[in-house]
Each structure stands twice: as C-alpha cells, then as structure tokens.
C-alpha cells in the first residue's frame, strides 16, 4: 500500500527553524514508518520447530 502525503510548500519549509524542521520530519516519520514487529514469538516458534525436527530425526534414525 502506497500512501502519499501532500507536498509542503517550499516557502513553508524555508520559513521554519531547524528545530521546527526536525519536529516536522519526526511527525512525518511517525505517520509513515510501520510499527516495529516483535521477533521474539517468531524466534521461539522457529526454535521449537528446529528442536522438533531434530527430535523426530533422532527418534527415527536407524540404530546399528
């Protein structure tokens, strides 16, 4: 999904102080950046999957 915000006029940006520009860019970043994804649940599920496959292989391996 692509979201386009209206362009800010150059005159408006030129009239802003450095602090105002930083605040404005922070506001834009908060609107456009996706929220951070927690990787812990995925890592736990992946780890359990690896352990499960390893256990299945170990239990079904031929014993000599």
TORFI-184648 format. One line per 5 residues: number of its first residue (from 1); their letters; for each residue x, y, z of N, C-alpha, C. Coordinates in steps of 0.1 Angstrom, whole numbers. Last residue first. Example, Ala and Ser with C-alpha at 12.3 -4.5 7.8 and 13.67 -1.06 7.14 Angstrom:
2 = sa = 128/-22/71/137/-11/71/129/0/79 ~ 132/-57/78/123/-45/78/132/-33/78
//
This chain:
64 = xxxxx = 223/-490/149/232/-501/145/238/-508/156 ~ 192/-476/142/202/-479/153/210/-491/148 ~ 181/-451/122/184/-465/124/194/-466/135 ~ 159/-425/134/172/-429/128/174/-444/131 ~ 138/-415/148/135/-424/136/148/-429/130
59 = xxxxx = 148/-398/167/140/-410/171/137/-420/160 ~ 162/-379/152/169/-387/162/161/-400/166 ~ 141/-367/138/151/-374/131/159/-384/140 ~ 126/-357/159/120/-366/150/130/-374/143 ~ 144/-338/170/140/-350/178/134/-360/169
54 = xxxxx = 146/-321/148/158/-328/153/154/-340/161 ~ 120/-311/147/126/-318/136/138/-326/140 ~ 120/-298/173/110/-309/169/115/-317/158 ~ 139/-279/170/141/-289/180/132/-301/177 ~ 128/-263/150/141/-270/148/143/-281/158
49 = xxxxx = 104/-255/163/104/-262/151/117/-270/148 ~ 115/-240/184/107/-252/187/106/-261/175 ~ 126/-219/168/135/-227/177/128/-240/180 ~ 103/-208/157/113/-213/149/122/-223/156 ~ 90/-198/180/84/-209/172/94/-215/163
44 = xxxxx = 109/-180/189/106/-191/197/99/-202/189 ~ 109/-162/167/122/-169/171/119/-181/180 ~ 83/-152/168/88/-159/156/100/-167/160 ~ 83/-139/193/74/-150/191/79/-159/179 ~ 105/-119/189/106/-130/199/96/-141/196
39 = xxxxx = 101/-98/172/106/-110/166/107/-122/176 ~ 77/-74/168/84/-82/178/88/-95/172 ~ 80/-47/146/75/-60/148/83/-67/159 ~ 71/-13/148/81/-23/149/75/-37/153 ~ 49/2/124/53/-1/138/62/-13/138
34 = xxxxx = 62/20/96/54/9/101/58/6/116 ~ 63/54/90/70/42/94/61/32/100 ~ 45/76/87/48/67/76/56/54/79 ~ 41/89/111/30/86/103/33/75/93 ~ 67/93/121/57/86/129/45/81/121
29 = xxxxx = 77/109/100/83/96/102/73/87/111 ~ 63/133/104/61/125/92/66/111/94 ~ 73/140/129/59/138/128/56/130/115 ~ 100/144/122/97/134/132/82/130/131 ~ 97/166/105/102/153/100/99/142/109
24 = xxxxx = 89/185/125/80/182/113/84/169/107 ~ 111/186/141/98/182/147/89/178/136 ~ 130/196/123/132/183/129/119/178/135 ~ 119/221/117/120/211/106/122/197/112 ~ 121/234/142/108/231/136/108/221/125
19 = xxxxx = 149/235/144/141/227/154/127/224/149 ~ 155/253/123/160/239/123/152/230/132 ~ 124/271/114/138/270/120/142/255/120 ~ 108/277/83/109/270/95/123/270/101 ~ 107/288/58/104/297/69/106/290/83
14 = xxxxx = 111/267/41/122/277/42/120/286/54 ~ 86/255/43/98/248/48/110/258/50 ~ 70/274/30/67/270/44/80/264/50 ~ 81/275/5/81/287/13/79/284/28 ~ 75/250/-5/89/253/-3/90/265/7
9 = xxxxx = 47/232/8/52/243/0/67/247/4 ~ 46/198/10/46/210/18/53/221/9 ~ 24/176/-8/37/183/-7/36/195/2 ~ 4/152/9/6/163/1/19/170/3 ~ 16/118/10/11/129/17/12/141/8
4 = xxxx = 6/86/0/13/99/-4/7/110/3 ~ 11/53/4/4/65/9/13/77/6 ~ 6/21/-9/14/34/-10/6/45/-5 ~ 8/-12/0/0/0/0/9/12/0
//
